[in-house]
Each structure stands twice: as C-alpha cells, then as structure tokens.
Amino acid sequence: MSNFKELDGEALHQIAQELFPICRSITGNGVRKTLDIIDNYIEGYSLVRHEVRSGTQVFDWTVPKEWSIEEAWIKDSKGNTVVNFKDSNLHVLGYSTQVDKIIPLNELQKHLHSLPEQPEAIPYVTSYYEPRWGFCITDKQRKSLTEDDYHVFINSNHFDGSLTYAELLIPGKSKKEILISSYVCHPSLANNELSGPLVSLALINWLAKSENNFYSYRFVFTTETIGTITYLSRNLEHLKNNITAGLVLTCIGDDGDYSTVQSRYGDNLSDKVVQKVLSENYKNDAKIYSFLKRGSDERQYCAPNIDLPITSIMRTKYGVYPEYHTSLDDLTFMTPSGLKGGLDFAKKCVQLFEKNHKYITTKLCEPKLSKYNLYPTLSKKGSSNIARNLLNILTYCDGKNDVIDLADILGISTDEVINLIKIALENKLIEAL
C-alpha cells in the first residue's frame, strides 16, 4: 500500500489552484470538470458518477434545467468594457438568463448586485429557480458608473440536461457505513467551495491506506441542497439501513475556529463524536451551533422523515466570516495551514468513530487483576490507585456504554479509555459487542 500519497495542507492548496478558476453551479460542466480533477488525485479508487435528468421529481423538488455560460460583459457607449465575466466568474448572477441589449444606467442598476458594507468585494448571488439576469460588482465600481447607455451581454443557456453527483465507497470490516459529504457547486469561492471536497479527497487517500477500517466509508460529492436532495431521493432506503454516522464537510480550510452545526436534536452519534473531539482537542477554539443555525447540507440529511445521524464540521462557520460568499473568499483566505487543521479535525472524528464501540465484561463479579499482572500483589495504602481506572472501565463495560460514555463517566480522555480497553481486550476481560 506504499504507493498511496498522503495529501497534506500544502498539497491540497496546490490542487485548489487548479480548481479555483472553474465556473461551477448546481448543474453543468463546471461540476463535471471539478469531479475529473478530484478523481485524478484519488489513489486506488475512482468516483462513480451519476447523471439525473432535468425534470426528474426528487421529493418536493424538480431537477432544474442545466445551465451553461460562455461570455458576459457590460460595455459603455464608447465600447469600453466595464465588467467582464472573464475577470471573475462571480461577476454574473448564477443561472442568469441571456441578455443582449443597450440600456440606460437607471435600468442597469436594477440588475446590479453589490455590498455597500464591503465596497471592495464582489458578492456571490444566484437565481436558480426564477428566471432573471444580472451582474455582481464591487460597490466601489458601482458608485463609479456614470450616466450613460450600457451594452449588457450574457451568452448563457438553459437546456434539458442533467444534474451530476458522484460517490465512492471504501469497504471496511463492517457493512455499516460512515458518510462523508461535501459539495461542488460554487464558482470561485475557496473556503466555502473547495475546502470540503479537498479534505474529503485527503480522507479518501488516508483511509484507503488502511486494511483495518472497522466501518465502510461512503464519500459523496453533490451540489448543495438540490444535489443532496436528489442523492437522498435515490438512495434513502440504503442510507437508512446502513449509515451509522456521518459528516458534512464545509468551510473547513481557513485559520479560524473549529466548529460544528449539530443535528436537529444534537443527540446522534456524530454529534457525540464531534463534540468530544472538540472538547478534547480544540477547547479554546471550539464553537457548537444548534440546528437552528443550519445552512448547509445538514438541513437535508437531518430533515424530518430523513433523520440520518449526520452533523456538519467546519473551521469558521459559513455566514460568520465576512469573506463568505464574496470574492474575498479566495486562495489567500483558505490557507495550507487552515486545510491541514481542517483535515486533522476530520481525521480525529474518523479515528473516534473507529474506536467508539461498546464492550461487555466476560467475568462474573470483579476479576482478580493480579492473575493478569494488572494489580499489585502487596496491598498497602495507595497501591490500588494504578489499577483503579482499569477496574472502573471493567465496572462500566456492561454493554450500555461506548468509549465516549466511559470517558465521561470516569472523567478521563478517550485516548486513556482506548488504552485501557486495549489492555482489557488483550487479557480477555471484556469483549466487543
């Protein structure tokens, strides 16, 4: 297995430079090209693509027409280009309809989007489900426009095509699965768009190196909201029968906090694992948000009647950092160190999923630990302290408590519990359920 490449923060940031310029949306070749590049870096496995035709009913939604765009600009009456899609794919309203006409400034203003509170930023704005055209520019540029007639041109198309998503399964000893989901639908937004798929890519290559994974790992690359709804509509029975836990990876490549958006009630296995990882490793930087603060695909995975045991993990939460959904979310905001930190966070969650099992004692009454060289044979004041935690582990290995429960009951770290579990298993004092 030595051929597998470990992707670190620097390597992921290099791949991001390939992905960043691509104009992605909820459908189209931008998604397909993004998946092609990700697939090129996967070792030992390949993504399985799925195309779902426009017009397909997916729960309460309908797969939209596919969208493509070739060219877009605004020119003044002298022919000077004022705004050009080639300069930034954020300049065009997402899913914009075609336009080719000359209009005065007061009419143009109705189709412009900017952020007065962030005058140097181009906002990311979309109109997926209502036909309209528009441009997004900095507020500074908007205020510089003079009274004139402007030629507005957008060469885009809406047509019966398909929505694309991809998945990959790394089999483990168990058929029970951990789901790792991220999305590939935003244009040139680095942390918001690329960090999740990049960390997923690194996790794939990392997990693929091991032949001892307990769980099987299912990776899903969708488009946010409509892609995830489509995926769920086609796979819900399998997911309900097989998914034990899972993570949505989003905004996980900046240098800010470590955070999570919990499931609806914050009480599934994923919530439990992520909260324990945060409390043991990132206590001073940890932020825990309730489902009331939801905004990514945890909305779909945890929706009523879906209720999969999924939670979202991030560095700084989407919508909290000012660069979010603007041109300021670029490759300087998403950093190699940020990606490394996000990847380490995700790995710690996976490692705890792998170790977080329930056990039951194999002995009646308290075992005689000295028989196993686990207890001092000379009894004196304080001599039993060294075995106290092991005895406590055995006391609460009654088939009801997993590793996290044991750590909470004993007031010790999960790493300490795992080490004690290992000793108990080696001496056949407990067995896994």
C-alpha positions, 0 to 999 in steps of 0.5 A: 500500500506504499504507493498511496500519497498522503495529501497534506495542507500544502498539497491540497492548496496546490490542487485548489489552484487548479480548481479555483478558476472553474465556473461551477453551479448546481448543474453543468460542466463546471461540476463535471470538470471539478469531479475529473480533477478530484478523481485524478488525485484519488489513489486506488479508487475512482468516483462513480458518477451519476447523471439525473435528468432535468425534470426528474421529481426528487421529493418536493423538488424538480431537477432544474434545467442545466445551465451553461455560460460562455461570455458576459460583459457590460460595455459603455457607449464608447465600447469600453468594457466595464465588467467582464465575466472573464475577470471573475466568474462571480461577476454574473448572477448564477443561472442568469438568463441571456441578455443582449441589449443597450440600456440606460444606467437607471435600468442597469442598476436594477440588475446590479448586485453589490455590498455597500458594507464591503465596497471592495468585494464582489458578492456571490448571488444566484437565481436558480429557480426564477428566471432573471439576469444580472451582474455582481460588482464591487460597490466601489465600481458601482458608485463609479458608473456614470450616466450613460447607455450600457451594452449588457451581454450574457451568452448563457443557456438553459437546456434539458440536461442533467444534474451530476453527483458522484460517490465512492465507497471504501469497504471496511470490516463492517457493512455499516457505513460512515458518510462523508459529504461535501459539495461542488457547486460554487464558482470561485469561492475557496473556503466555502467551495473547495475546502470540503471536497479537498479534505474529503479527497485527503480522507479518501487517500488516508483511509484507503491506506488502511486494511483495518477500517472497522466501518465502510466509508461512503464519500459523496460529492453533490451540489448543495441542497438540490444535489443532496436532495436528489442523492437522498431521493435515490438512495434513502432506503440504503442510507437508512439501513446502513449509515451509522454516522456521518459528516458534512464537510464545509468551510473547513480550510481557513485559520479560524475556529473549529466548529460544528452545526449539530443535528436537529436534536444534537443527540446522534452519534456524530454529534457525540463524536464531534463534540468530544473531539472538540472538547478534547482537542480544540477547547479554546477554539471550539464553537457548537451551533444548534440546528437552528443555525443550519445552512448547509447540507445538514438541513437535508440529511437531518430533515424530518422523515430523513433523520440520518445521524449526520452533523456538519464540521467546519473551521469558521462557520459559513455566514460568520466570516465576512469573506463568505460568499464574496470574492474575498473568499479566495486562495489567500483566505483558505490557507495550507495551514487552515486545510491541514487543521481542517483535515486533522479535525476530520481525521480525529472524528474518523479515528473516534468513530473507529474506536467508539464501540461498546464492550461487555465484561466476560467475568462474573463479579470483579476479576482478580487483576493480579492473575493478569499482572494488572494489580499489585500483589502487596496491598498497602495504602495507595497501591490500588490507585494504578489499577483503579481506572482499569477496574472502573472501565471493567465496572462500566463495560456492561454493554450500555456504554461506548468509549465516549460514555466511559470517558465521561463517566470516569472523567478521563480522555478517550485516548486513556479509555482506548488504552485501557480497553486495549489492555482489557481486550488483550487479557480477555476481560471484556469483549466487543459487542 
